[in-house]
Amino acid sequence: LKPWKGRLCIVGLVPVKDMVKKAQSYGKVSVDESKAGLKQRKTKIDDESEEDESGLSERELAKKKWVKRLDWVWRKITAAFWVGVTCFTIWYTNFFRVIWEHPSVNRTYFYMAMACLGFNMFMLAYLALWCSAIQGIEDPWETKHPKAIPAMAIVGFVTLWLFFFALWPVWGIMTLVIQMIFFLGFINAGHFLPSGNLGAVLMFVIFVGAFFTSEFIPHEGLAHYAPRKTTSPAP
């Protein structure tokens, strides 16, 4: 075996160079760390839930199922409540007519707020429809554009206060309450939409359709302040 020294593994008569190459190839396997981490966390959670359920009696398992069902029902009731409150607020205030026609609206802040809102909606459409639905990228806000969510959060915060300053002469402090109701109603509307791409499209349809609700409301709004009367100087 002397001529083969350094080239053969005595135990298995396998060339050492081949073994080294295989070992190196094992170390070079490409792994998407973000996806691997998500899969590992999901597997860990599934394993823990299976271990928890394996030690439960039939009575405890039945109780756990009923708790899940009641939680599901409570989430639906809560979502229906906020959607209903949002619809009532739109009807009572005739929001989408007042913001365009009321003379006391601060138009500078209003147009800046609409620009920020349009930016966020464009980003949502880009991530949810273009990247996820059309290009098939899984969780593009985490894998392809990880800075999109922080940027949208900052723009959303700025949008909140721009709308507040723009509509303060119209509803006063109630502007913050109205905005919070609209936000919760829009988010909870997803509970009643199908999952996947169809649900994402319907969310945008609801958002755009809300701007046309004023066509079906018979009054001019019941919550805003009356426009201030401007007195013309005496001749």
C-alpha positions in Angstrom: 0.0 0.0 0.0 3.0 2.3 0.1 2.5 3.6 -3.5 -1.0 4.5 -2.6 0.0 6.4 0.6 -1.8 9.8 0.8 -4.2 8.8 -2.0 -6.2 5.9 -0.5 -8.3 5.6 2.7 -7.1 2.3 4.2 -10.4 1.6 5.8 -12.6 1.7 2.7 -10.0 1.9 -0.1 -11.6 5.2 -1.2 -9.5 8.0 -2.7 -8.9 10.6 0.0 -9.2 13.4 -2.6 -12.7 12.3 -3.4 -13.6 12.3 0.2 -12.3 15.8 0.7 -14.2 17.0 -2.4 -17.4 15.5 -1.0 -16.8 17.0 2.4 -16.2 20.4 0.8 -19.3 20.0 -1.4 -21.4 19.3 1.8 -20.1 22.5 3.3 -21.0 24.5 0.1 -24.6 23.6 -0.1 -26.5 26.9 -0.7 -29.3 27.6 1.7 -31.7 30.5 1.7 -31.3 31.5 5.3 -34.5 33.5 5.5 -36.6 30.6 4.1 -34.8 28.1 6.1 -35.3 30.1 9.3 -39.0 30.4 8.6 -39.3 26.6 7.9 -37.4 25.8 11.0 -39.6 28.0 13.2 -42.7 26.6 11.6 -41.5 23.0 12.1 -40.6 23.8 15.7 -44.0 25.3 16.4 -45.8 22.3 14.8 -43.7 19.9 16.8 -44.4 21.7 20.1 -48.1 21.7 19.4 -48.1 18.0 18.6 -46.2 17.3 21.8 -48.6 19.4 23.8 -51.6 17.6 22.3 -50.1 14.1 22.7 -50.2 14.4 26.5 -53.8 15.6 26.7 -56.9 13.5 27.4 -59.8 13.3 25.1 -61.8 15.7 27.3 -58.9 18.2 27.2 -58.5 17.8 23.4 -62.3 18.5 22.9 -62.0 21.5 25.2 -59.1 22.8 23.2 -61.0 22.4 19.9 -64.0 24.4 21.4 -61.7 27.1 22.6 -60.3 27.4 19.0 -63.8 27.6 17.6 -64.9 30.2 20.1 -61.8 32.3 19.3 -62.6 32.1 15.6 -66.2 33.2 16.3 -65.0 36.1 18.6 -62.6 37.3 15.9 -65.4 37.3 13.3 -67.7 39.2 15.7 -65.0 41.7 16.4 -64.2 42.2 12.7 -67.9 42.5 11.9 -68.3 45.1 14.7 -65.5 47.3 13.3 -66.7 47.0 9.7 -70.2 47.9 10.8 -68.9 50.9 12.8 -66.9 52.0 9.7 -69.9 51.8 7.4 -72.0 53.8 9.9 -69.3 56.4 10.3 -69.1 56.8 6.5 -72.9 57.2 6.3 -73.2 59.6 9.3 -70.4 61.9 8.3 -70.7 61.5 4.5 -66.9 61.6 4.8 -65.9 61.3 1.2 -68.2 64.2 0.2 -67.2 66.5 3.0 -63.5 66.2 2.4 -63.9 67.3 -1.2 -66.5 70.0 -0.8 -66.2 71.5 2.7 -64.5 75.0 2.4 -62.7 74.7 5.7 -60.5 71.8 4.7 -56.8 72.8 4.7 -56.1 71.9 1.1 -52.3 72.1 1.5 -52.2 69.4 4.2 -55.0 67.5 2.5 -53.1 67.1 -0.8 -49.9 66.2 1.0 -51.8 63.5 2.9 -53.4 62.2 -0.2 -50.0 61.9 -1.9 -48.6 59.9 1.1 -51.7 57.7 1.1 -51.3 57.1 -2.6 -47.7 56.1 -2.1 -48.6 53.5 0.5 -51.4 52.1 -1.6 -49.1 51.9 -4.6 -46.5 50.0 -2.5 -49.2 47.6 -1.2 -50.3 47.0 -4.8 -46.7 46.5 -5.9 -45.9 44.0 -3.1 -49.2 42.1 -2.9 -50.2 42.0 -6.6 -47.1 42.5 -8.7 -44.4 40.8 -6.7 -46.4 38.2 -4.9 -49.3 37.4 -7.3 -47.7 37.9 -10.7 -44.0 37.3 -10.2 -44.7 34.6 -7.6 -42.2 35.9 -5.0 -43.0 34.5 -1.5 -43.2 37.3 1.1 -41.5 39.9 -1.0 -41.6 42.4 1.8 -39.2 40.1 3.7 -37.1 38.6 0.9 -36.9 41.2 -1.9 -37.8 44.5 -0.3 -37.2 44.3 3.4 -37.1 48.1 3.8 -40.5 48.6 2.3 -42.5 48.0 5.5 -40.5 50.4 7.7 -40.8 53.1 4.9 -44.5 52.5 4.6 -44.9 52.7 8.4 -43.1 56.1 8.5 -45.2 57.4 5.6 -48.4 56.1 7.3 -47.5 57.9 10.5 -47.0 61.1 8.6 -50.2 60.6 6.7 -52.2 60.3 9.9 -51.1 63.7 11.1 -51.4 65.4 7.7 -55.0 64.3 7.6 -55.5 65.5 11.1 -54.2 69.0 10.4 -56.2 69.1 7.1 -59.5 68.1 8.6 -59.2 69.7 12.1 -61.4 72.7 11.0 -64.1 70.2 9.9 -64.3 67.6 12.7 -61.9 68.8 15.3 -60.6 66.1 17.6 -63.1 63.6 16.1 -60.7 63.5 13.1 -58.4 61.1 15.0 -61.4 58.9 16.0 -62.7 58.8 12.5 -59.2 57.8 11.1 -58.8 55.1 13.7 -62.2 53.6 12.9 -61.5 53.6 9.2 -58.2 51.9 9.7 -59.7 49.2 11.9 -62.6 48.7 9.5 -60.3 48.4 6.5 -58.0 45.9 8.2 -60.9 43.8 9.6 -62.7 43.6 6.3 -60.1 41.0 5.3 -61.8 38.5 7.6 -64.7 38.3 5.2 -62.7 38.1 2.0 -61.3 35.0 0.3 -57.6 34.3 0.9 -54.9 34.6 -1.8 -54.8 36.9 -4.8 -58.5 37.3 -5.1 -58.8 38.7 -1.5 -55.9 41.1 -2.2 -57.7 42.5 -5.3 -61.0 42.8 -3.4 -59.3 44.8 -0.7 -58.2 47.4 -3.3 -61.7 47.4 -4.8 -63.2 48.2 -1.4 -60.7 51.0 -0.8 -61.4 52.6 -4.2 -65.2 52.0 -3.9 -65.3 53.8 -0.6 -64.6 57.1 -2.4 -67.9 56.7 -4.3 -70.1 56.1 -1.3 -71.2 59.7 -1.2 -73.3 59.1 -4.3 -75.6 56.9 -2.2 -75.9 59.0 1.0 -78.9 61.3 0.9 -77.5 64.0 3.3 -74.5 66.2 3.3 -73.0 64.9 6.6 -74.3 65.2 10.1 -71.1 65.6 12.2 -69.0 68.3 10.7 -68.8 71.9 11.8 -70.7 74.4 9.7 -68.6 76.5 7.4 -67.5 79.8 8.8 -69.4 82.7 7.3 -67.1 85.3 5.8 -68.3 88.8 6.3 -67.6 91.1 3.5 -66.4 94.6 4.4 -69.0 97.4 4.3 -68.7 99.7 1.3 
